[in-house]
Amino acid sequence: MNDEPIDRNPDILGGTPVFTRTRVPVRILMEYLEAGDRLDDF
């Protein structure tokens, strides 16, 4: 099992960095934070 918080796998979203064991791209979190949204809302 992968203990890293971020995974990059060519079989998942074409290798886009995602949070491990999800299909949620890391860039989505960055976009939320840049827009001024709270981490709790993510």
PDB file of all heavy atoms in Angstrom:
ATOM      1  N   MET A   1       0.840  -1.175   0.000  1.00  0.00           N
ATOM      2  CA  MET A   1       0.000   0.000   0.000  1.00  0.00           C
ATOM      3  C   MET A   1       0.890   1.244   0.000  1.00  0.00           C
ATOM      4  O   MET A   1       1.889   1.312   0.689  1.00  0.00           O
ATOM      5  CB  MET A   1      -0.917  -0.014   1.219  1.00  0.00           C
ATOM      6  CG  MET A   1      -1.903   1.124   1.212  1.00  0.00           C
ATOM      7  SD  MET A   1      -3.030   1.114   2.622  1.00  0.00           S
ATOM      8  CE  MET A   1      -4.230  -0.056   2.043  1.00  0.00           C
ATOM      9  N   ASN A   2       0.482   2.254  -0.768  1.00  0.00           N
ATOM     10  CA  ASN A   2       1.243   3.482  -0.889  1.00  0.00           C
ATOM     11  C   ASN A   2       0.965   4.401   0.300  1.00  0.00           C
ATOM     12  O   ASN A   2      -0.168   4.764   0.564  1.00  0.00           O
ATOM     13  CB  ASN A   2       0.865   4.162  -2.209  1.00  0.00           C
ATOM     14  CG  ASN A   2       1.704   5.374  -2.509  1.00  0.00           C
ATOM     15  OD1 ASN A   2       2.515   5.800  -1.707  1.00  0.00           O
ATOM     16  ND2 ASN A   2       1.504   5.930  -3.681  1.00  0.00           N
ATOM     17  N   ASP A   3       2.025   4.809   1.012  1.00  0.00           N
ATOM     18  CA  ASP A   3       1.877   5.698   2.161  1.00  0.00           C
ATOM     19  C   ASP A   3       2.020   7.165   1.775  1.00  0.00           C
ATOM     20  O   ASP A   3       1.869   8.035   2.624  1.00  0.00           O
ATOM     21  CB  ASP A   3       2.901   5.356   3.243  1.00  0.00           C
ATOM     22  CG  ASP A   3       2.603   4.018   3.904  1.00  0.00           C
ATOM     23  OD1 ASP A   3       1.432   3.601   3.893  1.00  0.00           O
ATOM     24  OD2 ASP A   3       3.540   3.401   4.427  1.00  0.00           O
ATOM     25  N   GLU A   4       2.331   7.445   0.520  1.00  0.00           N
ATOM     26  CA  GLU A   4       2.492   8.819   0.065  1.00  0.00           C
ATOM     27  C   GLU A   4       1.122   9.466  -0.114  1.00  0.00           C
ATOM     28  O   GLU A   4       0.177   8.824  -0.554  1.00  0.00           O
ATOM     29  CB  GLU A   4       3.254   8.847  -1.264  1.00  0.00           C
ATOM     30  CG  GLU A   4       4.666   8.311  -1.169  1.00  0.00           C
ATOM     31  CD  GLU A   4       5.557   9.158  -0.279  1.00  0.00           C
ATOM     32  OE1 GLU A   4       5.461  10.394  -0.327  1.00  0.00           O
ATOM     33  OE2 GLU A   4       6.351   8.574   0.454  1.00  0.00           O
ATOM     34  N   PRO A   5       1.001  10.762   0.198  1.00  0.00           N
ATOM     35  CA  PRO A   5      -0.304  11.423   0.064  1.00  0.00           C
ATOM     36  C   PRO A   5      -0.704  11.712  -1.382  1.00  0.00           C
ATOM     37  O   PRO A   5      -1.879  11.868  -1.685  1.00  0.00           O
ATOM     38  CB  PRO A   5      -0.132  12.713   0.850  1.00  0.00           C
ATOM     39  CG  PRO A   5       1.333  12.963   0.836  1.00  0.00           C
ATOM     40  CD  PRO A   5       1.988  11.605   0.800  1.00  0.00           C
ATOM     41  N   ILE A   6       0.289  11.761  -2.267  1.00  0.00           N
ATOM     42  CA  ILE A   6       0.028  12.058  -3.678  1.00  0.00           C
ATOM     43  C   ILE A   6       0.555  10.921  -4.531  1.00  0.00           C
ATOM     44  O   ILE A   6       1.659  10.427  -4.317  1.00  0.00           O
ATOM     45  CB  ILE A   6       0.680  13.391  -4.081  1.00  0.00           C
ATOM     46  CG1 ILE A   6       0.077  14.524  -3.258  1.00  0.00           C
ATOM     47  CG2 ILE A   6       0.519  13.658  -5.571  1.00  0.00           C
ATOM     48  CD1 ILE A   6       0.768  15.851  -3.419  1.00  0.00           C
ATOM     49  N   ASP A   7      -0.248  10.541  -5.505  1.00  0.00           N
ATOM     50  CA  ASP A   7       0.108   9.432  -6.395  1.00  0.00           C
ATOM     51  C   ASP A   7       0.062   9.927  -7.836  1.00  0.00           C
ATOM     52  O   ASP A   7      -0.771  10.767  -8.193  1.00  0.00           O
ATOM     53  CB  ASP A   7      -0.892   8.289  -6.211  1.00  0.00           C
ATOM     54  CG  ASP A   7      -0.491   7.027  -6.943  1.00  0.00           C
ATOM     55  OD1 ASP A   7       0.708   6.836  -7.198  1.00  0.00           O
ATOM     56  OD2 ASP A   7      -1.391   6.234  -7.250  1.00  0.00           O
ATOM     57  N   ARG A   8       0.970   9.422  -8.645  1.00  0.00           N
ATOM     58  CA  ARG A   8       0.972   9.711 -10.081  1.00  0.00           C
ATOM     59  C   ARG A   8       1.083   8.372 -10.790  1.00  0.00           C
ATOM     60  O   ARG A   8       2.103   7.706 -10.715  1.00  0.00           O
ATOM     61  CB  ARG A   8       2.139  10.626 -10.430  1.00  0.00           C
ATOM     62  CG  ARG A   8       2.197  10.930 -11.914  1.00  0.00           C
ATOM     63  CD  ARG A   8       3.322  11.857 -12.242  1.00  0.00           C
ATOM     64  NE  ARG A   8       2.793  13.205 -12.261  1.00  0.00           N
ATOM     65  CZ  ARG A   8       3.521  14.287 -12.383  1.00  0.00           C
ATOM     66  NH1 ARG A   8       4.826  14.195 -12.451  1.00  0.00           N
ATOM     67  NH2 ARG A   8       2.955  15.463 -12.421  1.00  0.00           N
ATOM     68  N   ASN A   9      -0.001   7.990 -11.441  1.00  0.00           N
ATOM     69  CA  ASN A   9      -0.075   6.696 -12.097  1.00  0.00           C
ATOM     70  C   ASN A   9      -0.645   6.918 -13.499  1.00  0.00           C
ATOM     71  O   ASN A   9      -1.711   7.514 -13.638  1.00  0.00           O
ATOM     72  CB  ASN A   9      -0.995   5.788 -11.271  1.00  0.00           C
ATOM     73  CG  ASN A   9      -1.140   4.405 -11.832  1.00  0.00           C
ATOM     74  OD1 ASN A   9      -1.061   4.184 -13.036  1.00  0.00           O
ATOM     75  ND2 ASN A   9      -1.402   3.450 -10.963  1.00  0.00           N
ATOM     76  N   PRO A  10       0.042   6.425 -14.533  1.00  0.00           N
ATOM     77  CA  PRO A  10      -0.454   6.644 -15.891  1.00  0.00           C
ATOM     78  C   PRO A  10      -1.837   6.028 -16.140  1.00  0.00           C
ATOM     79  O   PRO A  10      -2.530   6.441 -17.062  1.00  0.00           O
ATOM     80  CB  PRO A  10       0.606   6.002 -16.782  1.00  0.00           C
ATOM     81  CG  PRO A  10       1.487   5.222 -15.898  1.00  0.00           C
ATOM     82  CD  PRO A  10       1.297   5.693 -14.501  1.00  0.00           C
ATOM     83  N   ASP A  11      -2.248   5.099 -15.309  1.00  0.00           N
ATOM     84  CA  ASP A  11      -3.569   4.471 -15.464  1.00  0.00           C
ATOM     85  C   ASP A  11      -4.686   5.260 -14.783  1.00  0.00           C
ATOM     86  O   ASP A  11      -5.860   4.917 -14.925  1.00  0.00           O
ATOM     87  CB  ASP A  11      -3.548   3.044 -14.909  1.00  0.00           C
ATOM     88  CG  ASP A  11      -2.637   2.133 -15.709  1.00  0.00           C
ATOM     89  OD1 ASP A  11      -2.487   2.362 -16.931  1.00  0.00           O
ATOM     90  OD2 ASP A  11      -2.068   1.205 -15.120  1.00  0.00           O
ATOM     91  N   ILE A  12      -4.334   6.281 -14.010  1.00  0.00           N
ATOM     92  CA  ILE A  12      -5.321   7.105 -13.314  1.00  0.00           C
ATOM     93  C   ILE A  12      -5.226   8.529 -13.843  1.00  0.00           C
ATOM     94  O   ILE A  12      -4.221   9.211 -13.650  1.00  0.00           O
ATOM     95  CB  ILE A  12      -5.096   7.097 -11.785  1.00  0.00           C
ATOM     96  CG1 ILE A  12      -5.195   5.672 -11.252  1.00  0.00           C
ATOM     97  CG2 ILE A  12      -6.082   8.013 -11.074  1.00  0.00           C
ATOM     98  CD1 ILE A  12      -4.825   5.523  -9.792  1.00  0.00           C
ATOM     99  N   LEU A  13      -6.257   8.968 -14.536  1.00  0.00           N
ATOM    100  CA  LEU A  13      -6.331  10.314 -15.110  1.00  0.00           C
ATOM    101  C   LEU A  13      -5.094  10.660 -15.940  1.00  0.00           C
ATOM    102  O   LEU A  13      -4.616  11.788 -15.917  1.00  0.00           O
ATOM    103  CB  LEU A  13      -6.560  11.360 -14.019  1.00  0.00           C
ATOM    104  CG  LEU A  13      -7.877  11.281 -13.271  1.00  0.00           C
ATOM    105  CD1 LEU A  13      -7.931  12.334 -12.172  1.00  0.00           C
ATOM    106  CD2 LEU A  13      -9.057  11.452 -14.206  1.00  0.00           C
ATOM    107  N   GLY A  14      -4.565   9.672 -16.630  1.00  0.00           N
ATOM    108  CA  GLY A  14      -3.436   9.911 -17.534  1.00  0.00           C
ATOM    109  C   GLY A  14      -2.159  10.350 -16.844  1.00  0.00           C
ATOM    110  O   GLY A  14      -1.309  10.993 -17.457  1.00  0.00           O
ATOM    111  N   GLY A  15      -2.007  10.030 -15.567  1.00  0.00           N
ATOM    112  CA  GLY A  15      -0.790  10.381 -14.842  1.00  0.00           C
ATOM    113  C   GLY A  15      -0.882  11.703 -14.091  1.00  0.00           C
ATOM    114  O   GLY A  15       0.095  12.140 -13.495  1.00  0.00           O
ATOM    115  N   THR A  16      -2.046  12.327 -14.107  1.00  0.00           N
ATOM    116  CA  THR A  16      -2.245  13.560 -13.351  1.00  0.00           C
ATOM    117  C   THR A  16      -2.042  13.271 -11.870  1.00  0.00           C
ATOM    118  O   THR A  16      -2.570  12.280 -11.368  1.00  0.00           O
ATOM    119  CB  THR A  16      -3.677  14.099 -13.576  1.00  0.00           C
ATOM    120  OG1 THR A  16      -3.844  14.376 -14.956  1.00  0.00           O
ATOM    121  CG2 THR A  16      -3.947  15.343 -12.749  1.00  0.00           C
ATOM    122  N   PRO A  17      -1.284  14.102 -11.141  1.00  0.00           N
ATOM    123  CA  PRO A  17      -1.125  13.876  -9.702  1.00  0.00           C
ATOM    124  C   PRO A  17      -2.472  13.930  -8.992  1.00  0.00           C
ATOM    125  O   PRO A  17      -3.231  14.885  -9.152  1.00  0.00           O
ATOM    126  CB  PRO A  17      -0.229  15.026  -9.250  1.00  0.00           C
ATOM    127  CG  PRO A  17       0.497  15.455 -10.484  1.00  0.00           C
ATOM    128  CD  PRO A  17      -0.473  15.238 -11.599  1.00  0.00           C
ATOM    129  N   VAL A  18      -2.775  12.884  -8.242  1.00  0.00           N
ATOM    130  CA  VAL A  18      -4.026  12.779  -7.488  1.00  0.00           C
ATOM    131  C   VAL A  18      -3.705  12.415  -6.043  1.00  0.00           C
ATOM    132  O   VAL A  18      -2.621  11.937  -5.735  1.00  0.00           O
ATOM    133  CB  VAL A  18      -4.975  11.707  -8.090  1.00  0.00           C
ATOM    134  CG1 VAL A  18      -5.390  12.067  -9.498  1.00  0.00           C
ATOM    135  CG2 VAL A  18      -4.358  10.328  -8.059  1.00  0.00           C
ATOM    136  N   PHE A  19      -4.682  12.647  -5.173  1.00  0.00           N
ATOM    137  CA  PHE A  19      -4.527  12.188  -3.797  1.00  0.00           C
ATOM    138  C   PHE A  19      -4.639  10.672  -3.790  1.00  0.00           C
ATOM    139  O   PHE A  19      -5.524  10.107  -4.433  1.00  0.00           O
ATOM    140  CB  PHE A  19      -5.575  12.832  -2.893  1.00  0.00           C
ATOM    141  CG  PHE A  19      -5.357  14.317  -2.738  1.00  0.00           C
ATOM    142  CD1 PHE A  19      -6.128  15.214  -3.441  1.00  0.00           C
ATOM    143  CD2 PHE A  19      -4.361  14.796  -1.908  1.00  0.00           C
ATOM    144  CE1 PHE A  19      -5.921  16.576  -3.329  1.00  0.00           C
ATOM    145  CE2 PHE A  19      -4.137  16.154  -1.786  1.00  0.00           C
ATOM    146  CZ  PHE A  19      -4.920  17.044  -2.499  1.00  0.00           C
ATOM    147  N   THR A  20      -3.730  10.021  -3.100  1.00  0.00           N
ATOM    148  CA  THR A  20      -3.644   8.565  -3.074  1.00  0.00           C
ATOM    149  C   THR A  20      -4.989   7.939  -2.723  1.00  0.00           C
ATOM    150  O   THR A  20      -5.702   8.429  -1.853  1.00  0.00           O
ATOM    151  CB  THR A  20      -2.573   8.125  -2.056  1.00  0.00           C
ATOM    152  OG1 THR A  20      -1.318   8.691  -2.477  1.00  0.00           O
ATOM    153  CG2 THR A  20      -2.434   6.609  -2.012  1.00  0.00           C
ATOM    154  N   ARG A  21      -5.319   6.885  -3.454  1.00  0.00           N
ATOM    155  CA  ARG A  21      -6.549   6.108  -3.311  1.00  0.00           C
ATOM    156  C   ARG A  21      -7.797   6.915  -3.671  1.00  0.00           C
ATOM    157  O   ARG A  21      -8.890   6.615  -3.201  1.00  0.00           O
ATOM    158  CB  ARG A  21      -6.661   5.477  -1.918  1.00  0.00           C
ATOM    159  CG  ARG A  21      -5.597   4.408  -1.671  1.00  0.00           C
ATOM    160  CD  ARG A  21      -5.735   3.714  -0.336  1.00  0.00           C
ATOM    161  NE  ARG A  21      -5.497   4.536   0.814  1.00  0.00           N
ATOM    162  CZ  ARG A  21      -4.302   4.895   1.266  1.00  0.00           C
ATOM    163  NH1 ARG A  21      -3.226   4.493   0.648  1.00  0.00           N
ATOM    164  NH2 ARG A  21      -4.195   5.641   2.337  1.00  0.00           N
ATOM    165  N   THR A  22      -7.612   7.987  -4.483  1.00  0.00           N
ATOM    166  CA  THR A  22      -8.753   8.760  -4.980  1.00  0.00           C
ATOM    167  C   THR A  22      -8.508   9.059  -6.455  1.00  0.00           C
ATOM    168  O   THR A  22      -7.458   8.745  -7.005  1.00  0.00           O
ATOM    169  CB  THR A  22      -8.934  10.107  -4.249  1.00  0.00           C
ATOM    170  OG1 THR A  22      -7.940  11.029  -4.695  1.00  0.00           O
ATOM    171  CG2 THR A  22      -8.886   9.953  -2.744  1.00  0.00           C
ATOM    172  N   ARG A  23      -9.461   9.706  -7.067  1.00  0.00           N
ATOM    173  CA  ARG A  23      -9.297  10.239  -8.413  1.00  0.00           C
ATOM    174  C   ARG A  23      -9.428  11.760  -8.369  1.00  0.00           C
ATOM    175  O   ARG A  23      -9.807  12.399  -9.332  1.00  0.00           O
ATOM    176  CB  ARG A  23     -10.332   9.623  -9.354  1.00  0.00           C
ATOM    177  CG  ARG A  23     -10.144   8.120  -9.535  1.00  0.00           C
ATOM    178  CD  ARG A  23     -11.177   7.511 -10.437  1.00  0.00           C
ATOM    179  NE  ARG A  23     -11.109   7.977 -11.799  1.00  0.00           N
ATOM    180  CZ  ARG A  23     -10.323   7.478 -12.756  1.00  0.00           C
ATOM    181  NH1 ARG A  23      -9.530   6.466 -12.473  1.00  0.00           N
ATOM    182  NH2 ARG A  23     -10.340   7.969 -13.969  1.00  0.00           N
ATOM    183  N   VAL A  24      -9.111  12.336  -7.206  1.00  0.00           N
ATOM    184  CA  VAL A  24      -9.199  13.785  -7.015  1.00  0.00           C
ATOM    185  C   VAL A  24      -7.831  14.400  -7.337  1.00  0.00           C
ATOM    186  O   VAL A  24      -6.860  14.172  -6.622  1.00  0.00           O
ATOM    187  CB  VAL A  24      -9.612  14.139  -5.564  1.00  0.00           C
ATOM    188  CG1 VAL A  24      -9.643  15.642  -5.363  1.00  0.00           C
ATOM    189  CG2 VAL A  24     -10.937  13.495  -5.210  1.00  0.00           C
ATOM    190  N   PRO A  25      -7.773  15.192  -8.404  1.00  0.00           N
ATOM    191  CA  PRO A  25      -6.495  15.821  -8.765  1.00  0.00           C
ATOM    192  C   PRO A  25      -6.037  16.839  -7.715  1.00  0.00           C
ATOM    193  O   PRO A  25      -6.841  17.594  -7.165  1.00  0.00           O
ATOM    194  CB  PRO A  25      -6.806  16.541 -10.079  1.00  0.00           C
ATOM    195  CG  PRO A  25      -8.033  15.884 -10.612  1.00  0.00           C
ATOM    196  CD  PRO A  25      -8.809  15.454  -9.394  1.00  0.00           C
ATOM    197  N   VAL A  26      -4.754  16.870  -7.476  1.00  0.00           N
ATOM    198  CA  VAL A  26      -4.164  17.804  -6.516  1.00  0.00           C
ATOM    199  C   VAL A  26      -4.437  19.242  -6.963  1.00  0.00           C
ATOM    200  O   VAL A  26      -4.688  20.115  -6.134  1.00  0.00           O
ATOM    201  CB  VAL A  26      -2.653  17.541  -6.375  1.00  0.00           C
ATOM    202  CG1 VAL A  26      -1.982  18.594  -5.529  1.00  0.00           C
ATOM    203  CG2 VAL A  26      -2.414  16.146  -5.799  1.00  0.00           C
ATOM    204  N   ARG A  27      -4.453  19.488  -8.257  1.00  0.00           N
ATOM    205  CA  ARG A  27      -4.665  20.860  -8.756  1.00  0.00           C
ATOM    206  C   ARG A  27      -6.017  21.416  -8.326  1.00  0.00           C
ATOM    207  O   ARG A  27      -6.159  22.618  -8.156  1.00  0.00           O
ATOM    208  CB  ARG A  27      -4.502  20.924 -10.265  1.00  0.00           C
ATOM    209  CG  ARG A  27      -5.620  20.338 -11.042  1.00  0.00           C
ATOM    210  CD  ARG A  27      -5.502  20.568 -12.545  1.00  0.00           C
ATOM    211  NE  ARG A  27      -6.405  19.689 -13.238  1.00  0.00           N
ATOM    212  CZ  ARG A  27      -7.716  19.852 -13.271  1.00  0.00           C
ATOM    213  NH1 ARG A  27      -8.262  20.874 -12.661  1.00  0.00           N
ATOM    214  NH2 ARG A  27      -8.487  18.996 -13.907  1.00  0.00           N
ATOM    215  N   ILE A  28      -7.005  20.547  -8.097  1.00  0.00           N
ATOM    216  CA  ILE A  28      -8.318  21.014  -7.651  1.00  0.00           C
ATOM    217  C   ILE A  28      -8.197  21.668  -6.274  1.00  0.00           C
ATOM    218  O   ILE A  28      -8.779  22.728  -6.027  1.00  0.00           O
ATOM    219  CB  ILE A  28      -9.345  19.860  -7.621  1.00  0.00           C
ATOM    220  CG1 ILE A  28      -9.548  19.286  -9.022  1.00  0.00           C
ATOM    221  CG2 ILE A  28     -10.661  20.316  -7.006  1.00  0.00           C
ATOM    222  CD1 ILE A  28     -10.137  20.254 -10.022  1.00  0.00           C
ATOM    223  N   LEU A  29      -7.432  21.063  -5.372  1.00  0.00           N
ATOM    224  CA  LEU A  29      -7.217  21.659  -4.050  1.00  0.00           C
ATOM    225  C   LEU A  29      -6.521  23.004  -4.210  1.00  0.00           C
ATOM    226  O   LEU A  29      -6.911  23.984  -3.571  1.00  0.00           O
ATOM    227  CB  LEU A  29      -6.394  20.735  -3.156  1.00  0.00           C
ATOM    228  CG  LEU A  29      -5.968  21.337  -1.818  1.00  0.00           C
ATOM    229  CD1 LEU A  29      -7.168  21.759  -0.982  1.00  0.00           C
ATOM    230  CD2 LEU A  29      -5.072  20.375  -1.063  1.00  0.00           C
ATOM    231  N   MET A  30      -5.521  23.069  -5.061  1.00  0.00           N
ATOM    232  CA  MET A  30      -4.798  24.328  -5.266  1.00  0.00           C
ATOM    233  C   MET A  30      -5.743  25.412  -5.793  1.00  0.00           C
ATOM    234  O   MET A  30      -5.688  26.559  -5.354  1.00  0.00           O
ATOM    235  CB  MET A  30      -3.635  24.133  -6.237  1.00  0.00           C
ATOM    236  CG  MET A  30      -2.557  23.174  -5.761  1.00  0.00           C
ATOM    237  SD  MET A  30      -1.831  23.695  -4.204  1.00  0.00           S
ATOM    238  CE  MET A  30      -2.195  22.281  -3.197  1.00  0.00           C
ATOM    239  N   GLU A  31      -6.628  25.051  -6.701  1.00  0.00           N
ATOM    240  CA  GLU A  31      -7.589  26.004  -7.243  1.00  0.00           C
ATOM    241  C   GLU A  31      -8.535  26.508  -6.149  1.00  0.00           C
ATOM    242  O   GLU A  31      -8.851  27.701  -6.098  1.00  0.00           O
ATOM    243  CB  GLU A  31      -8.374  25.386  -8.393  1.00  0.00           C
ATOM    244  CG  GLU A  31      -7.537  25.161  -9.630  1.00  0.00           C
ATOM    245  CD  GLU A  31      -8.249  24.378 -10.716  1.00  0.00           C
ATOM    246  OE1 GLU A  31      -9.456  24.074 -10.575  1.00  0.00           O
ATOM    247  OE2 GLU A  31      -7.586  24.063 -11.719  1.00  0.00           O
ATOM    248  N   TYR A  32      -8.990  25.623  -5.282  1.00  0.00           N
ATOM    249  CA  TYR A  32      -9.863  26.019  -4.168  1.00  0.00           C
ATOM    250  C   TYR A  32      -9.150  27.036  -3.281  1.00  0.00           C
ATOM    251  O   TYR A  32      -9.712  28.067  -2.925  1.00  0.00           O
ATOM    252  CB  TYR A  32     -10.236  24.800  -3.315  1.00  0.00           C
ATOM    253  CG  TYR A  32     -11.533  24.136  -3.689  1.00  0.00           C
ATOM    254  CD1 TYR A  32     -11.664  23.444  -4.882  1.00  0.00           C
ATOM    255  CD2 TYR A  32     -12.624  24.168  -2.839  1.00  0.00           C
ATOM    256  CE1 TYR A  32     -12.848  22.819  -5.227  1.00  0.00           C
ATOM    257  CE2 TYR A  32     -13.816  23.543  -3.169  1.00  0.00           C
ATOM    258  CZ  TYR A  32     -13.920  22.879  -4.364  1.00  0.00           C
ATOM    259  OH  TYR A  32     -15.091  22.266  -4.696  1.00  0.00           O
ATOM    260  N   LEU A  33      -7.913  26.720  -2.904  1.00  0.00           N
ATOM    261  CA  LEU A  33      -7.176  27.588  -1.994  1.00  0.00           C
ATOM    262  C   LEU A  33      -6.861  28.926  -2.652  1.00  0.00           C
ATOM    263  O   LEU A  33      -6.965  29.977  -2.007  1.00  0.00           O
ATOM    264  CB  LEU A  33      -5.896  26.888  -1.527  1.00  0.00           C
ATOM    265  CG  LEU A  33      -6.114  25.624  -0.695  1.00  0.00           C
ATOM    266  CD1 LEU A  33      -4.779  24.976  -0.377  1.00  0.00           C
ATOM    267  CD2 LEU A  33      -6.915  25.912   0.567  1.00  0.00           C
ATOM    268  N   GLU A  34      -6.486  28.918  -3.918  1.00  0.00           N
ATOM    269  CA  GLU A  34      -6.189  30.161  -4.634  1.00  0.00           C
ATOM    270  C   GLU A  34      -7.427  31.043  -4.747  1.00  0.00           C
ATOM    271  O   GLU A  34      -7.318  32.269  -4.777  1.00  0.00           O
ATOM    272  CB  GLU A  34      -5.623  29.864  -6.013  1.00  0.00           C
ATOM    273  CG  GLU A  34      -4.213  29.329  -5.976  1.00  0.00           C
ATOM    274  CD  GLU A  34      -3.705  28.867  -7.338  1.00  0.00           C
ATOM    275  OE1 GLU A  34      -4.458  28.915  -8.335  1.00  0.00           O
ATOM    276  OE2 GLU A  34      -2.532  28.466  -7.394  1.00  0.00           O
ATOM    277  N   ALA A  35      -8.594  30.441  -4.804  1.00  0.00           N
ATOM    278  CA  ALA A  35      -9.845  31.195  -4.909  1.00  0.00           C
ATOM    279  C   ALA A  35     -10.287  31.749  -3.552  1.00  0.00           C
ATOM    280  O   ALA A  35     -11.276  32.472  -3.471  1.00  0.00           O
ATOM    281  CB  ALA A  35     -10.944  30.300  -5.488  1.00  0.00           C
ATOM    282  N   GLY A  36      -9.560  31.403  -2.494  1.00  0.00           N
ATOM    283  CA  GLY A  36      -9.892  31.900  -1.165  1.00  0.00           C
ATOM    284  C   GLY A  36     -10.829  31.003  -0.385  1.00  0.00           C
ATOM    285  O   GLY A  36     -11.272  31.372   0.693  1.00  0.00           O
ATOM    286  N   ASP A  37     -11.123  29.826  -0.914  1.00  0.00           N
ATOM    287  CA  ASP A  37     -11.979  28.882  -0.192  1.00  0.00           C
ATOM    288  C   ASP A  37     -11.212  28.278   0.978  1.00  0.00           C
ATOM    289  O   ASP A  37      -9.984  28.191   0.967  1.00  0.00           O
ATOM    290  CB  ASP A  37     -12.462  27.769  -1.130  1.00  0.00           C
ATOM    291  CG  ASP A  37     -13.381  28.294  -2.210  1.00  0.00           C
ATOM    292  OD1 ASP A  37     -14.206  29.174  -1.906  1.00  0.00           O
ATOM    293  OD2 ASP A  37     -13.275  27.822  -3.351  1.00  0.00           O
ATOM    294  N   ARG A  38     -11.968  27.839   1.975  1.00  0.00           N
ATOM    295  CA  ARG A  38     -11.347  27.231   3.165  1.00  0.00           C
ATOM    296  C   ARG A  38     -11.035  25.765   2.917  1.00  0.00           C
ATOM    297  O   ARG A  38     -11.773  25.072   2.214  1.00  0.00           O
ATOM    298  CB  ARG A  38     -12.291  27.341   4.348  1.00  0.00           C
ATOM    299  CG  ARG A  38     -12.598  28.753   4.758  1.00  0.00           C
ATOM    300  CD  ARG A  38     -13.633  28.865   5.857  1.00  0.00           C
ATOM    301  NE  ARG A  38     -14.362  27.634   6.114  1.00  0.00           N
ATOM    302  CZ  ARG A  38     -14.646  27.170   7.312  1.00  0.00           C
ATOM    303  NH1 ARG A  38     -14.299  27.829   8.379  1.00  0.00           N
ATOM    304  NH2 ARG A  38     -15.318  26.046   7.461  1.00  0.00           N
ATOM    305  N   LEU A  39      -9.973  25.300   3.524  1.00  0.00           N
ATOM    306  CA  LEU A  39      -9.592  23.898   3.420  1.00  0.00           C
ATOM    307  C   LEU A  39     -10.708  22.995   3.944  1.00  0.00           C
ATOM    308  O   LEU A  39     -10.983  21.947   3.378  1.00  0.00           O
ATOM    309  CB  LEU A  39      -8.292  23.638   4.169  1.00  0.00           C
ATOM    310  CG  LEU A  39      -7.708  22.246   4.083  1.00  0.00           C
ATOM    311  CD1 LEU A  39      -7.456  21.850   2.625  1.00  0.00           C
ATOM    312  CD2 LEU A  39      -6.426  22.141   4.874  1.00  0.00           C
ATOM    313  N   ASP A  40     -11.382  23.426   4.993  1.00  0.00           N
ATOM    314  CA  ASP A  40     -12.491  22.640   5.560  1.00  0.00           C
ATOM    315  C   ASP A  40     -13.618  22.428   4.542  1.00  0.00           C
ATOM    316  O   ASP A  40     -14.333  21.445   4.607  1.00  0.00           O
ATOM    317  CB  ASP A  40     -13.062  23.300   6.803  1.00  0.00           C
ATOM    318  CG  ASP A  40     -12.115  23.235   7.983  1.00  0.00           C
ATOM    319  OD1 ASP A  40     -11.186  22.395   7.973  1.00  0.00           O
ATOM    320  OD2 ASP A  40     -12.290  24.027   8.928  1.00  0.00           O
ATOM    321  N   ASP A  41     -13.783  23.383   3.636  1.00  0.00           N
ATOM    322  CA  ASP A  41     -14.835  23.267   2.618  1.00  0.00           C
ATOM    323  C   ASP A  41     -14.450  22.310   1.507  1.00  0.00           C
ATOM    324  O   ASP A  41     -15.313  21.805   0.792  1.00  0.00           O
ATOM    325  CB  ASP A  41     -15.166  24.631   2.026  1.00  0.00           C
ATOM    326  CG  ASP A  41     -15.768  25.560   3.048  1.00  0.00           C
ATOM    327  OD1 ASP A  41     -16.396  25.066   4.016  1.00  0.00           O
ATOM    328  OD2 ASP A  41     -15.599  26.786   2.897  1.00  0.00           O
ATOM    329  N   PHE A  42     -13.178  22.071   1.346  1.00  0.00           N
ATOM    330  CA  PHE A  42     -12.710  21.162   0.311  1.00  0.00           C
ATOM    331  C   PHE A  42     -13.132  19.751   0.637  1.00  0.00           C
ATOM    332  O   PHE A  42     -13.634  19.039  -0.132  1.00  0.00           O
ATOM    333  CB  PHE A  42     -11.195  21.234   0.163  1.00  0.00           C
ATOM    334  CG  PHE A  42     -10.651  20.337  -0.899  1.00  0.00           C
ATOM    335  CD1 PHE A  42     -10.805  20.635  -2.240  1.00  0.00           C
ATOM    336  CD2 PHE A  42      -9.990  19.165  -0.574  1.00  0.00           C
ATOM    337  CE1 PHE A  42     -10.306  19.794  -3.233  1.00  0.00           C
ATOM    338  CE2 PHE A  42      -9.480  18.323  -1.554  1.00  0.00           C
ATOM    339  CZ  PHE A  42      -9.642  18.643  -2.890  1.00  0.00           C
TER     340      PHE A  42
END
